[in-house]
Amino acid sequence: MDCSFKRILALAPHADDVALGAGGTVAKWIEEGKEIFHVSFSNCDKSVPEGLPKDILERELKGATEVLGLASKNSYIYKFEVRRFPEFRQDILEIMIDLREKLKPELVLMPSLKDMHQDHQAIAAEGTRAFKNISILGYELPWNIMIFSPQLFVTLSRKHLDRKVQAISCYQSQKHRRYVHEESVLGLAKTRGVQIDCDYAEAFEAIRCIL
């Protein structure tokens, strides 16, 4: 699959998911002139560490998307309650359909269908329904996936990976999580690079490919 796609929609169940799963790819594609839209379905205010402002992840998201090069007008934030997405699947589906008609994306990035997190599962399931006639790639969040079989790889230069690391570092409220640490991000990118004989890469599940 080439990347002739010009309009790309990236779906994040929670604010940091796209940066974690596809941040290097997003940075690369924006650099190449592709128009990318970012949608976060929750600001996770119910799971913010004690002592921090409830809207901290929303603020951090704005910083992270700016680092990746995303235009602020292309970022959408919804406020579904974290860990309760399955209860609002129809509402989520209707938002996705509205975005599909409004933005007319050619490619959609979303969590892998094998992701175990209940919110991620809801976004992947409804995303597959809403965008079934559009190419879809599932990004990798290893801590939520027992088995991941990537069919598509995006090669990255170190500058794209550095941009990803910088974007993830905007999420200071999540710094207690091992998977946001620079060595974890670099390690996964190096491993995926080894699989296709390059320095760094991000891997995706090819859910739907329309060429």
Beta strands, then each sheet from edge to edge (+ up, - down):
strand 1: 7-12
strand 2: 35-40
strand 3: 75-77
strand 4: 107-111
strand 5: 135-139
strand 6: 152-156
strand 7: 200-208
sheet 1: 3+ 2+ 1+ 4+ 5+ 7- 6+
end
